[in-house]
């Protein structure tokens, strides 16, 4: 397990595609009103946890609209300039390829072969024109190696999963089903995890 500085990880707030159970992947979708409320809640939690030390942390987000907006709301709640954070392509969501835009409960009928293959191997299955969780994990590992100081990260559910897998040394079969709440802050430090 790598030793890394403390990571305060926030999944982006809710979008209408989340509500519809539609695969977003790297499709650029905005937050809905509930998602903005979740982002504000997470910003208030970070303000309580970090206090005045917040300004000294690094701030980085996936460049997609829903993550950038979540980060701007969080920074506003922290009393920091909303748009002063870095964006890193390595923090983008897993690319669901030909599944992007599809509703998950339609897939058994629309793509029975792909659905069965993913069910058999959720870690290694790769959608057409997309990437597998194994590929995403390798991409996020490159970002993880670049972390040099405590950081607030806003990214996606898939990234949250593989990041925990890397830091906590989890087996691939456990990673793809990890919970990915949008209304909690995940704190990874010293090889341990807690939610706030």
C-alpha positions, 0 to 999 in steps of 0.5 A: 500500500502506498504511503500518501498525504491525506486525501479528502475525496468528494464525489460530485453532487447528483445529476439528472443522469444519476437520478435516471440511472443513466451511465454518465462516464465521461459525458459532460453533465451538469449538477441538479439542484440536489447535487448543488446542495450536496456539494454545499453540505460537503463544503461545510463539513470540510470547513469544520474538519479543516478550519483555517488550514483549508487554504494551505491544501492542494485542490484538484478536480476532474475537468468535467462540468459536474466535478468542477461545479462541485469543487467551486461550491465547496471552495465557496463554502470554505471562503476560498476563491471558487475557481482557483483549483487545478483540473487533472484529466487522470481524475475523469470518470471511467469511460463507459464507451458504448454504454454511455447515455444508456439506462442501466436497467435497459442493458440486459435487453439492449446488450445482453452479451456485454451485460453478461461479460461485465457481470462475469468480470466487472474488473476486466470487462471493457466496453467498446470504445471505453475502458475497464476498471483495471485501466481506470485503476492504472490511470488513477495510480499515475495521479496518486504518485503525483500527490505530494501534500494534503489534497481536496479532490472532487472526482467520480464514483469509479475513481473513488472506488479504484483510489480506495483499492490502491490506498487500502490494498483491496482485491479487485473483486471487492472494488467495483461494488464499493459504495460511492455516496455523493453526500459524504467526504471520504478521508484517506490517511495513513492507509485508513478510511473514514467518512465525514 
